[in-house]
Amino acid sequence: MTPAKWVRIWRERLPGVVLELVQVTAGEADGLLRERGADAGLVRLPVDRSVLSAIPLYEETTVVVCPKDHLVAATDEADEVRVEDIADEIVLHPLDDTLDWAAEGREGPPGLPAFERPATTGDAIELVAAGIGLLVVPQSLARLHHRKDLTYRTITGTPQSRVALAWPEDATTDLVEDFIGIVRGRTVNSSRGRRPEERAKDGAKGGAQGAAKGAKAGSAKAGGTGQRKSRQQPQPGRQGQKAGGGRRTGGGAPKSGGRSGKPRRHS
């Protein structure tokens, strides 16, 4: 993801609440949210909906990564490669693969399996560069691991990775709601969000501070998907609270039992 737009809007709306972005691997994103290491995150579906709430954002294009001198690279960039075109090729299947092959009725990617599975997508890219095989990944991961000696082409007949905004279901704070609104494009005065004056209080009270974590889930523009966390420091208690029976003043209706002062004379 390239979250710069969302971060900019956050800073405009809540200038006193710091938003911190940190990257983790796609496989670590779910655990990070469960352990409250982040308030919200951009992740790849599926996630455990019994624990996490998630709003699907988009589906990402799937591509096949190959050396520039490979036959697949000869395919015009405007055309798509079919899974049948790589049926006789060794196709690497990293252990951190983010594509749901089971949804397509497959145990893994098309083609011939390699002798062993690479530990990570980064390791698989190195093997592609060494001429060991091809790799099918979401487009953002192909861009993240870009090398001058490699290229990629869009491929059909494969699952597409779905990117979502997720957060712990039992920790939907006001700041999380603010970030959801920004990601979904709500305006500052949206009826579903907090009023501007309510948001301003978060930045005005006691140096409130937030944080966000990131995950290399990917998008169509860049590599890592950013997990975002917004956390406030404990706020000082309210000042000027009164205890005991203070005297009530103004606005009260008079008690029954007569008026004070002289009666008015009627003419």
N, C-alpha and C positions, 0 to 999 in steps of 0.2 A: 504494500500500500504506500501511497504518498499522502500522508495525513496533514500536509502543510495547511490546506484550506481549513480543515476543521480546527486545527490548533489556532490559526489566526482568528477565527470567529470566536473561539473560546476566550482568547485574550481580550477581545473587544467587549464581550458580554460579562466576563468575570475577571477583570484585571487583577484582583487581589488573590485569586486562587491559582496556584501554579499547577500546570499540567505537565507531567513527566512521562516521556516515552522511552521504553526499554524493549529491546528485541530478545525473544527467546525462540526456540525451534517450534515448529507446528505441533510436534508431539508433546511439548511441555505446556502448551497454552491451556489445555483443559485443567491440568493439575494446579496451575498457577491461580486460576480463578477459584477453584475449589478451596484452596488454602488461603484465600483472601490476599494473595500476593499482588492482585490487581483488582480494581473495582469493576472494570469492563474491558473487553478485548475483542479485537477482530480475529476471528477464528475460521477454520474450515469445518463445514458440517460433514458428518453428523456430530452432535454433542449430546450429552446426557440431559435430556429435557426434564428429568425428575429433579435435577439440581440446578441447572442453568436455564435462564430465559434466553431466547435468541431471536433476532430479527434478521431473516435472510435479506441480503443486499443485492447480490447479483451472482450469475454463473460465469465462470471464467473459461476462456478458450483453452483447449488442450492441444499441445504441439508435440512433434517428435524431434528430438535433438540428434544431429548427425554431423560428421565431419564435412567440411565444405567440398571435399572431392568425392563425396558419396553419391550414389545414384539418386537417392532421395532429394539431395540438394539441387539436382537438375530440374526438379519440379518447379514450375513458375510460382512465384510467391502469391500470386492471385488464385492459384489452384489449391486444392486440398488433397492430401495423401489419404488413401483408404487403408484400413487395417489389413486388407488383403495384399496390399503392396509391400508390407513388411513381414508377411507370414513366414518367409524363409530366412529372416534375419534374426540374429541374437538380440533380444530386447532385455535390457537390464531391469531388475525389479528391486530397488533399494528398500531397506527395512523401514525407512521413514516415509514411504510412499503415501501421498495424500489423496490419491484417486480411489474411489470406491468401485473396484472391479466386480465385486459380488453383485452390485446393482445391474451390471450388464450380463450376469450369468457366467462370469469368468472367475477363475481362481487367481488370475494375474494378468499382466499385459499380453497382447498378442505376440506372435513370433515364437522363436525358440528360446527356452530358458538358458541362462548362463549357468556355469558350473556352481557358483554360489552367489548369494545376494549381497550387494554392497551395503555397508552399514548406513550410509547417508546418501542423499541426493548429490551432495558435493563430491563424494567418492565415485558415484556413478558417472558424473560428468568427466572426471579424470579418466575413467575407463573408456568412455566414448572418444575422448581425444586420443587415446592410445590405440583406437581402432578395434576395441574388444566387442563393441555392440552399439545399439541405439538406445535411446531413453525417451519414454513418453511421460510428460509432466505438464502441469498447468503453465500457461505462457509466462506468468510472472516469475516462476522459478527458473525458466530458461533464460530470462533477462537477468535475473539475480546472479546466475552463474555464467554469465556471458564470457566467451573466449573468442579471440580473433580467428582461431582455427576451426571453430564450430559455427553452425547455423541451425535454424529450426524451420519447420513447416507445419501449418495447421493440419490436424489429422481428424478424420471422422470415424464414427463407429466406436468411440471410446467414451467413458464417463467424463462429465465435466465437474470440476470442483466448484462447490458452492461456498461463497464467503458470507459470513454473518457477523453481526455485532452481538456479543453474548455477555452476560453478567450473572452473578449468583442470584437466584430467584428471591432468596430471603434477605437480600441486601440492596434493595432498590431505593437508594437514597435520593434526595433532591438533586444532588450534583450528578448522579448517574442519569437521572431523568433529563437534566440539562444537556448532558452529552448525547443522549439518545436523540433529543430534539435537534441538535446541531447536525448529527450524522444524517438524519432523515429530512433535513432541509426546512425545518420549521422556522418561522420568523420569530423575532424577539418578542412580539406581542401575541404569539399563538395562544389560544385558549387552553391548549393542552400543556403548556409550559408554565413556569412560574413567572410572575410579573417582574418587570425590570427592577423595581425597587426591592423585591424580595431577593433577587440575585445579588444586588449590590450589597446587601447585608453580609453575604458570605465573604466579600472582599474587604469589608470595613471592620469586621470583628476580629480583633486580636491576631492579625497576621495569619489568617487561615491559609492552609497549604494543601495541595493535592498532588497525586502522583499517578503515573500510568505506566503499564508494562507493555511490551511489544512481542509479537510472534511472527516468525517468518512464514506466514501463511500465504502471502502473495496477492497481487492484483494484476490488472492488465497493464499498469503503468510502471511499477517498480517491483522490488523483491519482497522485502519483509512486510508483514502485516503488523501494525502497531497495536499492542494492547494498551488500553488507556485507563489510568487510575486517577480518581479525584478524591483526595482525602483531606479532611479538615483536622487541624490540631484542636485539642480541647479548648473550649471557649471559656473565658472568665464568667463567673456568675453575674446575674443582674444586680446592678447597683440601685440603692435607694428603696429597696423593699421595706415596707413598714410592718412592724408586728404590734399586737396589742390593739387597744381601742382608741384610735384617733378620733378627733371630733369631726363630725360630718358638717360640711358647709354647702350652702347654695342648693337651689333647685328642688328641695324637698317640699312636699305638700304639707301645710300646717296640720297639726294634730287636732282632733276634736277636743272640745273643752273650753271654748270661748276665745275671744280675741283680746289682745292687750291694748291698752290705750283707751281714750274716751270715745263713746259712741258718736257717730256722725249725726248732726242735727238736720232734720228734714224740714223744709219750708212748706 
